[in-house]
Amino acid sequence: MLFFPMLSRDDIRRIALAQPEAYEADHFGMPSFRVGKKIFCTIHQDQPRTMLKLDVEDQRNLPRTRRA
């Protein structure tokens, strides 16, 4: 089983905004991070969940994990 360190909302915000031309904007009441009006990350406020859009190649490179 793989374990990943938890990132805080502040960590995610800092990393997202460090991307070239990235900016933060509201998306249905939650923070979203965009480049060129395209969302690449959102932080859910009511759950410990973040959405990160990856291209197909990056998706293939992710380790496969199973939830318990």
Beta strands, then each sheet from edge to edge (+ up, - down):
strand 1: 23-27
strand 2: 30-35
strand 3: 38-43
strand 4: 50-52
sheet 1: 1+ 2- 3+ 4-
end
